[in-house]
Amino acid sequence: MFSEQNSTILRKYRRERGSFNLGNSISDQKEQLNFLYGKMELLMTMLDSIEPEAAGVEEIDRIIEMLDEIENKCKRFRNDLKED
């Protein structure tokens, strides 16, 4: 099960993800990098706080979901650079 700290991290991630998906596009390369750094930092914080012996399927699924979303953002940002 999620620890209280992981639940707080996940709520922050979902809140940021939601605000980004509401049409707030990031077109500046520096802003794109800052966005990705922030997501990676959030993911690393979550990974650091997980106790391997207590990690459940739900936590692992959330980590995979976060990685998939970061990968998709990288691809989108890369495509945006190609278009410019």
VENBELLIN-V240134 format. One record per residue. PSI is psi in radians with two decimals (999 if undefined). NEAR is the number of other C-alpha atoms within 12 Angstrom. Layout:
psi | near
PSI | NEAR
PSI | NEAR
This chain:
psi | near
2.74 | 19
2.40 | 26
2.93 | 19
-0.69 | 13
-0.76 | 19
-0.64 | 28
-0.70 | 20
-0.76 | 17
-0.77 | 29
-0.69 | 30
-0.73 | 18
-0.76 | 20
-0.83 | 31
-0.69 | 21
-0.80 | 15
-0.72 | 20
-0.73 | 25
-0.74 | 14
-0.56 | 14
-0.69 | 19
-0.12 | 14
0.31 | 11
0.07 | 10
1.43 | 14
2.59 | 18
2.00 | 23
-0.36 | 21
2.29 | 15
-0.68 | 20
-0.73 | 13
-0.66 | 15
-0.79 | 25
-0.74 | 19
-0.69 | 17
-0.84 | 26
-0.71 | 30
-0.74 | 17
-0.74 | 19
-0.71 | 32
-0.68 | 24
-0.73 | 19
-0.76 | 29
-0.77 | 31
-0.67 | 20
-0.75 | 21
-0.78 | 31
-0.70 | 26
-0.50 | 16
-0.14 | 23
2.33 | 26
2.03 | 17
-0.67 | 15
-0.44 | 10
-0.07 | 14
2.29 | 21
3.09 | 16
-0.66 | 14
-0.76 | 18
-0.76 | 27
-0.72 | 22
-0.70 | 16
-0.69 | 27
-0.78 | 30
-0.73 | 16
-0.77 | 19
-0.75 | 29
-0.73 | 23
-0.74 | 17
-0.68 | 24
-0.75 | 27
-0.77 | 17
-0.68 | 15
-0.71 | 27
-0.78 | 24
-0.76 | 16
-0.79 | 20
-0.69 | 26
-0.75 | 19
-0.65 | 14
-0.68 | 17
-0.67 | 16
-0.62 | 10
-0.50 | 9
999 | 10
